[in-house]
Amino acid sequence: MKLKPLMLALMIMATGCSRDNDDPSDSMYFPSGTQWETTSLSVLDWNVSAVQPLKDYLAEKNTKSFMILVNGRIVMEEYFNGHTATDTWQWNSAGKTLVSASTGIAQQEGLLNINNKVSDYLGTGWTSESAEQEALITTRHLLSMTSGINDESNLVIRANLTYLADAGTRWSYSNVFQKLMDVVAEASGQDFEPFFNSHIKDKIGMDGYWNYGLIFTIYHSTTRSMARFGLLALNRGNWDGEQIIDESFFNESVIPSQTINPSYGYLWWLNGKNGYMTPGSQTWYQGPLVPDAPSDMYAAMGAEDQRIYVIPSKKMVVIRMGDASDPANPDFAISGFDNDLWEKINAVIE
């Protein structure tokens, strides 16, 4: 039987569309259990010859692990300097984003409202400010680093939480954000860690634990668990069809949370803005946070260059764990390392 030209053309088009839709590399993937699909560099048409210079740079800069995901699939997974896939490492301040997500979940469950006063959850007198000054501080101010609390000491105890400015008038990066963990705990009626475990960690298959130090509370996990959270962030709080973090809250988290430092959301760093401020300083720097990185990137950034880079336009997540790239400057959360690393990544992916 002969087919009419129009019918033949329609059949060819339909066959082509079906083939494209069935291409697994084009769909978003979420790992289950210990299984994790991969995609080759050749399938993505990346520059294989630029991979070794990237790996050499990572090794030279004291990296322990590095991963790239595209559409949730592993494209690169590298370990250096004796570190393995089963070893855990500290997130440092990159773990702030876990606290942000937990706060959003507590709000979506009706346990708190980020626009309410912190004292609604912790009681009055949680700082050493006057009652009037303290009453200005909302949970949103803790999320955006604009509480106005004195940031001279990293030790978050009541005696150190003194007045420096009215809440909302000054951006300053400090450990006071850790009071959010207390807010979530009080609002939920349980300790922060079991709340986090049941609402995030267990749902997306992470491993890891919180290390409660005198000054810092830091999350530790394997590299793949950090990548799982990055994948959750890429999908704006959705994990394989389940909306774990309310999408509207997550969207708020990755846009400027205030006008003082437009490169900061709710404990996420934002690229592509017209300027930024850095931890421990009130200096304003013109231009984007990481000029050579995609402008739509948002990132979890921790001391000693712990990184989750999320790039929606490329459906990509990039993970870096390790010791400080510059041992003489281990505590600077944002360094020239980011831009140098992205120069190497761009040579591979572009």
N, C-alpha and C positions, 0 to 999 in steps of 0.2 A: 504494500500500500504506500502510495506517495503522499508525503505531507505537504500541505500548503506552506509557502514561504513564511507567512506570519506565524503559523502554528509552530514551525520549526524554530524560528527565532525566539519565541516565548519559552520553548522547552530548553533551549540553550541558556537563556538568561536565568531560568529557574534553577538549572543544574549548577550554574556558576554561583548563584546566591547561596545555595545549600552548602556548597563546598566551603565558601568563605565563613559562613556561620558555624560550620563544624570545626574550623581551625582552632585547636585548643589553646594556641598561644595568644589568641585574640580575646579570650574570655578571662574573667577574674577568677583566680584560684585561691582556695583557702586550705592550708595543710590540715590533715586529720591524723591524730596520733603522732607516730614518729615518721610517717611518710611525708615526703615533700617533693613535689614535681620540680623538674628543672627545664630550662630553655637554653639552648646553645647560643653562643655569640654569633655563629654563622646564620642561624635562623633570623636573628635580629639585624643582620647585616652590619655588625659592629666591626671596628678595626682591631683585629686580633693582634696585629704587630705592636699596638700600643699597650697591650696588657702587661707585658713584662716590665716596662718602665714604671707603670702604676704599682705593680707588686714590689719592685725594688724600692720605690719611694716609701711605700707603706712600711716595709721592713726597716728601712733607714730611720724612720720617724717613730720607732718604738711601738709599732702597732702589734696587737695581739690577735685581732680578728677583723675581718672585713667581709661584708656581704652586699650584693646588689640583687634586689628582686625587681622583676617586671611583671605586672599583672599577677603578683603573688608568687611567681615561680622563681626559683633560684637561678641566677645567671652566673654569678661568681660567689664563691665561698672559700675564703682563704684564711689560714691560721699561721701565725708567725711566733718565733722566739719561744718554742716549747708549749705554747697554748694549744688546747684541743677543743673540739666541738662539745665535749662534756664538761669543760672547765667553766666555772662561773667567774664573773668579773663585776666590779662595781659600776653603777650607772652615774654616780655622783649627781650633779644637778640635772642631768637628763631625766632623772626620776621624778622631777617636779611635775612632769606631764602626767604621770600616773596619779598624782594627787589631784591635779586639775580634773582628770577624767572621773575620779571617784567622787569629787565634789559635784560634778554635773549629774552623775547618777543619783546621788542623794537628793538633789533637787527634783529630778524627774519622778522620783518616788514620793515626793511630797514631804520629805523629811526636813528640808530647809529651803530657804530662799536666799540667793546670793545677794539680793538687795537689802536684806535685813542686817541689823547690827550684829557684830560678832558677839557682843555681850548677851544677845538673846539666847545664845547657845552655851557660852562659857561662863555667864554670869558677870556682873559688874566687878571691876577691880582685877581683871585679868592682865592689865597693864599697870604701870606706875604713873600714868597720865591722870589729869583731873577727870572727873566724871563727865564734864562737858566735852573735853577733847576725845576721850575714849568713845563716847557715844556717836562720834562722827564716823567711826571705822566700821565698814561693812565687810561682809565676806568677799564681795567683789573687789574691794580694795586690796585684800590679801592676794587674790588671784592675779591682780594687775601690778603688784609691787608698788602700790600708791598709799600705803597705810599712814605714812607720815611719821612712823615710829623711828626713833634714833637707831641707826644701823652701825654704830661703832663697834659693837660686840657681836660675834657670831653665836654666842651662848644665849639661847632663847629661854631666859628666866624672867620672872616678873620684874625684878630689880633693874634689868637692862632695857625693859620696854618703856622708854621714856619719850616724851614729846619732842619732836623736831619741827614738824609742820602739820597744818591741818590735813586730814585725810583727803586725798584726791588732788592735792596741789603740788606734790613732789613725787617723781619716780625714783626709786632707789632699790636696787637689788640686794636682798638680804635673806637671812634664814627665818625671818618672821613668818614666811609662808607656811612653815611647819605647824603653825597654829590651825591651819586648815584641817590637818589630820585630827586635831582635837575637836574641831567643829563637827566633822563627819562622825566621829566617835560619839560625841554627846547627842547629836541629832538622831543617830541610828540606834543608840542604846547598846552598842557593842564596841569593842576595840577596833581601831582602824584596820589592822591587818586582816582579821577575818572578813570584814566588810569588803575590802579590796579583793581578797581571795575569791569570795563567792560571786562577786559582781563583775570581775575582770579576769583575773588570773585563771581560774578554773574554766571559765566560758571559752577562752581562746587557746587554752592548752599551754599556758606559760609554765615554766618552773621558776624558782627563785625565792628570795626571802628578804625581809627588811632587817637591816642591821641598825639597832637603836644605840647610837653613841651619845656621849655627853653633849657634844656640839652638833653633830650631823646625824640625820637619819637617812640611810642610803640603801637603795635597792641593789641586790646582786642577782645576776642570772646568767644563763648561757647566752651566746650570741643569737641563736635561733629564737629564743624567747624575746629578746629585744626586737628582733625582726618581726615577730608576731604582733607586737604592739604597734610597730611601724605600719604594718599592713592594716590593722584596725584603724589607725589614723588616716591612712590613704583612703579608706572607704568611709571616712567621716563617721566613725562609730559603729558601722555595720559589719557584722561578722557572718558571712555566709547566709545572709537573709535575716539575721536577728539584729535588731537595732539595739545594741548594748548601751551606747552613749547617745542620748537624745541628739538628733542631728542639728537642731537649731542651736543647742548649747555648744556643740562641737564647732559649728560654723562661727559662733561668737569667739571661740577660743583661738582661732587662727586668723583673726583680723585685729587691727589695732584696738587695744582695750582702753586706751586713753590717748590724748593728743601730745603728751609730754615726750614719750618715746614710742613713735608709731611702729617701730620694729619689734614690739612686744605685745603678745596677746594675753591669754590666760595661762601663763607659765610656759608658753611656746614662743620661740623666736621666729620672726617673720622676715623673709627676704624681699627685695624689690621695692622698699620704701625710700623716701627721699632723705632719710637720715636715721641715726640711731645713737643710743647711749650704751655704755658698757658697765659691767659690774664694778662697784667700788669707785665710781667716778660720776661727776655731774657734767662731764664734757660732752658736747654735741658733735658728732661726726657726720659730715655731709655724704650722701650717697647710700647705696644699698649695703646691707650687712655683708654679703659675700658676692662681690661684683660678677665673678665668673660662674656662679651657680644660677640655675633658672630662677627667674624673678618670682614665680609662684611658689617657690619652696618655703615650707615651714619646717622648723627643726627643734628637736630636743637636744640641748647642749649642756654638757657637764664638764667640770674641771678635768684636766689631763686629757682633754679632747675626746670625751665619750660623746658619740653623735648618733642621732637618728635624723637623717634627711628625708623628707617626704616631698615628692615632686608630682603633683596631680597631672600636669600636662604630659608627662612621660609615663604615667602609671608606675612610678618607680619609687622604691625605698632603698636607701643606702645606710648601712650600719658600719660604724667604726668603734672598736673598743681597744684599750691599751694604756700604756704609760704615756706621760706627757710627750708630745712631739718635741717640745723644747723644755728639757728638765730645769732650766734656769727660770722658767716661767710656768710652773705647773698649775697654778690656781686661776689663771686668766681664762675665763670660760669662752672667750671669742678671740681668736688669734689669726695671724697670717696663714696658719696651717690650713684653714678651711679653704681659702682661695687657691692656695697652691695645690691642694688635693683635688679641687674641682677642675683645675687646668688639666690634671692627669686623667680624671674621669672623662672630661669632654673629649680628650683625644681618643678615647675608646668608643664612646657612644655616638659621636657626631661624624 
